[in-house]
Amino acid sequence: MDDFISRAAAIKEIMEDAGCDFCGLKIAGCCLSCSAGKKIIRIRQMPAADVRPVVRGQWEPCPILDDARDKFYKCSVCRVVTSVPHGQNIIERKPFCNCGANMNQREERKKECAE
C-alpha cells in the first residue's frame, strides 16, 4: 500500500534542506538555480491522490438494549447504534461503521507493530 504525504510539507522540507530562504532567487515560491527548484516543480506537477484521514473507532457494547435475538453496539465516533445476532463477532460482521470509521483498531495496531 502506498504512503501518502502532504505536498506542502514535502516542498517545505526540500526548501529548508536547500536553504531556499536565504537564496534570494525565489520566483513564485521557488527558483530554478539549483536542483531544489526542479524537484519542487516536479512535486507540484504530480497528480494529487484522492485520500482522506483514517478515522478509527470501536464498537461499544450497549447491554441495556440487548434482546433475545441481537446484541447491540454503538460507534465510538458517531454514536450510532447497530446490532448483530448473538454469537456473531461484531468486528467480523461490521468492520466499518456507516460513518466510515475503521473498527478494526486492535487488529490494525497489531499489524503496524509487526511491521
TAFEN-V554104 format. One record per helix or strand of 3 or more residues. SS is the DSSP state (h for helix, s for strand). FROM is the first residue (numbers start at 1). TO is the last residue. If there is no record, write none. Layout:
# TAFEN-V554104
SS;FROM;TO + SS;FROM;TO
This chain:
# TAFEN-V554104
h;7;18 + h;20;23 + h;35;45 + s;59;61 + h;63;65 + s;70;75 + s;81;85 + h;90;93 + h;105;114
